[in-house]
Amino acid sequence: TVAEAVARRLRGGVLEREGTSVAVLQSDTRDHYRTFQMLERLLHAPPRLLQQLLFQIPPERQALLVQRYYAFDEALARELLGKKLSKGTKKELDEVSARTGVGIRSCRRQFDNFKRVFKAVEELRGPLAENIQQLDYAAIVFFANSRFETGKRRLQFLSFADFAACAQSMMGHWSQGALAPEAAEPDGDLPKSFLQDLKELKVLVTDKDLLDQHKSLVCAALRGKISVYNELEANFKALSRALVNVGGKLTHARDVRDFFVDLVEKVIEPCRSDKWSPGDLRLFLTHYTAAPRNLPGFRHQGLWERYMAAITACLLRMYHD
């Protein structure tokens, strides 16, 4: 409020520095607030700020205004990830404010910014990250579209930055816009055709010969190179089924929601339990992805590598305490 701003300026010693009165300070602060209210309408659509003639603001100061206005607290973004940006969610902001320590007015501004960006890019064509030009906002919109579950207890060790990095990998490798920037469709959702194609990869775990050969190739490549070789050899088939089946289920909305839950429950927690190091996991995923090139009869290498590129990036980002 104006009164709070005046009190803060008084504590900063402005009267002594400027040799002015409290009445003048109050009037000056109110003028600033009126200016900010007019500016805020322009900040809702940043290009309008660049085109307006009312305020003589240098370009670098305009850029700073936009940057500051659209800055957000990662603790708040982490709470909202995967939730629908709806009136119902907005009503919960009092509780979110209490949990995160972010002031309620700031929570509302940030929520409205998320929703405004979401609405603005809903019908745009091409890569989401390019349309938004701010990767963290692109991640928030991507999560709001796909409604990934992020609130379960077993996911609490993951930060907003972890999820944002995963979103960028998934958009970069899986989205329609990543493959065809001129794509005619809005790019907020994962393409249905790609998700449908992922079912073809199940042959790697349903065909016993392919599964055995895949295991032999990976184990031969990693013998003597990782500290958990015995655990890998014993659990390869369960691990491979988990990695392949996570993708094979993504045609169903419920399973899309559980994508990160499945990665943690079926891959990360078993590897943690067996004391895999991040280096072990990286080496395994590298050879696990490459090995099908040498499997006779496997005809989906391009699809497989596109799928595993994002899965690998997500797992390596998420594999920490």
C-alpha positions, 0 to 999 in steps of 0.5 A, a space after each residue: 500500500 501507499 502507507 507501507 511504501 511511505 513507511 519504508 522510505 521513511 526508514 530508509 532516511 529519505 527525509 534527511 537526505 532530501 530535506 523534505 517533509 512527510 506530506 511531500 513524501 506522501 504526495 510523491 509516493 502516491 504519484 509513483 503509485 498512479 504511474 505504476 498503475 498506468 504502467 501495469 496495464 501496458 506490462 500485461 502486454 509488453 509489446 504495448 509498452 515498447 510502442 507507447 509514447 506517454 512515458 519516456 522510458 529508455 529501452 533498457 529501463 523498459 526491459 528491466 520493468 518487464 523483467 522485474 514484473 514477470 519475475 517469480 518466486 520458484 517456491 510459488 511456481 513449484 506449488 502451482 506446477 501441473 495445476 490448472 490455472 483456474 479460479 479454483 486454484 487462485 482461491 487456494 493462494 492464501 494457503 500457498 502464500 502461508 506455505 511458501 512465505 510469498 506475500 499474498 499480493 505477490 502470489 496473485 500477481 505471479 499467478 495472473 502473469 502465469 495465466 496471462 502467458 498461458 492464454 496468450 500462447 494457447 493458439 500460437 503455432 510453433 515451438 512453445 519455448 520460442 513463442 514465450 521466449 522465456 524458458 521457465 515460463 514455457 515450462 510452467 505453460 507446458 506443465 499446465 497443459 499436460 497437468 503432470 502430477 508434481 505434488 505427491 510426497 515421493 516427488 517433494 525432493 524435486 525442485 522447480 528447476 528440476 521440473 523446468 529442466 525436464 520440461 525443456 528436454 521434453 519440449 526439445 525432443 518430443 514436441 511437434 514444434 521441436 521437429 517442425 518449427 512451422 508446425 500448424 498446430 499449437 505446441 503446448 501438448 505432446 503430439 498424439 501421433 508421437 505418443 501413439 508411436 511409442 507403443 511400437 517400442 514395447 517390442 523391446 520388452 515383450 519379445 523375449 529374444 530382443 529383451 535377452 539380446 538387449 540385456 547381453 549387449 548392455 551388460 557386455 558393454 558395461 562389464 567392469 565399467 560400473 560399480 553396480 554391475 551385479 545389480 544391473 545384471 539381476 535387475 536389467 529386465 525389470 528396469 527395461 520394462 519400466 523405461 519402455 512402459 512409461 512411454 507406452 502408457 502416455 496415450 492415456 491422460 491419467 498416465 501422462 499425469 503420473 509420468 514423473 511419479 512413474 520415473 521416480 517409483 520405477 527407476 530412480 528409487 530402485 537404482 537408489 536402493 541398489 546404490 547406483 551413482 549418477 555416473 553409473 546411471 549415465 553410463 547405463 542409459 548411454 549404452 541402453 539407448 545405443 544398443 538397439 542399433 545392433 538388434 536384428 529386427 528392431 526397426 524403430 531406432 529413430 523413434 527410440 532415440 528421440 524417446 530416450 533423449 528426453 527420458 535420459 535428460 529427465 532421469 539424470 536431472 532428477 537423480 539426486 537426494 
